[in-house]
């Protein structure tokens, strides 16, 4: 079966090669880049071949506006079965009574929840973007920030962790209708029970955005919000190893608070935000959910965390300043100010060395977002390739060597002209750096031992 699947993929690529050699060439270049480098952006992963086959199937040809049994187009009997199977797999895997699988990605999923439970101008509250929250959690430039009133909590200045007593104080003061927990750059476990207790003090809905940690929750290495949240959203392409997509779930607790939540979410999806769903995406999500229900996936999730903890310990040995002092999950956030190197400069240098991650803001960051002081990295994709704790030692060594090559390469906060000139100089120096080239060559050979699925 596997050989047949690969033959099918090769055949499709052969059609593409004949029809559009430019796009074919670019895809092959990206394939090579992913194969030869260490993909360490925490929100990226490699899907299985089965997921890719479903995503590239004839289901992409169908238009299915509406919901199973309630479509606005004919010819959707098979599509109904696909969507209902996806829903049932998600309900069983997470233990929830309702799942919507149509949101095209995480941002539309979160927006649908806001439209479902908030009226224009009502208040939502989440972790500030500058402290590890997401742009859809009330940032002033996002949809949530434009349509609704927003307030934010932050992290404890000393521990760089969530301070639940302070969050409760702020929630009691702000009285949001919707409280959001779940983050994009927070390396510690989330106490969903405590968040639920806080939300109940003001009778707020509690929404858990578990996009980053879904696979870890399924594997049992991170607490689940199902017992405590009213609504759960997640993307499907991070630790779940599915296609780019999203799920919106309503829990038993959510139904008790408002039995109309499923209907309100469906109305928010269509006609509120979207037309027809992407049926090929729905099928690919269903495949990922089936894969996530296996014992092998549980071991995979456990290994992600083992790798992250091992990598964090090695980085600490090289005197890296890890936000909160370490990690409990799949990601590590590094404050590079003690290394006197700007996060964006470091990210460019590390990519030149064959290590792909992203620059990221850190608590109390004084630099603008495009020139943030930190870097964010994670272990989901490299764990998918089969790397374990022993490999983390080598990766930490390469990261340290690369950072040493640009140590002291900082940028001014307020002088844009000087910052631009320095960035141009730094890019040229990085491109000419032989040590970074040497690391990239080592990593290419190293990666060959751990094939991409």
Secondary structure by P-SEA (a helix, b strand, c coil): caaaaaaaaaaaaaaaaaccaaaaaaaaaaaaaaaacccccccbbbbcaaaaaaaaccccccccccccccccccccaaaaaaaaaaaaaaaaaccccccccccccaaaaaaaaaaacccccbbbbccccccccccccccccccccccccccccccccccccccaaaaaaaaaaacccbbbccccccccccaaaaaaaaaaccbbbbbbcccccaaaaaacccccccccccbbbbbccccccccccbbbbbcaaaaaaccaaaaaaaaaaacccccccaaaaaaaaaaaaaaaacaaaaaaaaaaaaaaaaaaaaaaaaccccccccccccccccccccccccaaaaaaaaaaacbbbbbbbccccccccccccccccccaaaaaacccaaaaaaaaaaaaaaaaaacccccccccaaaaaaaaaaaaaaaaacaaaaaaaaaaaaaacccccc
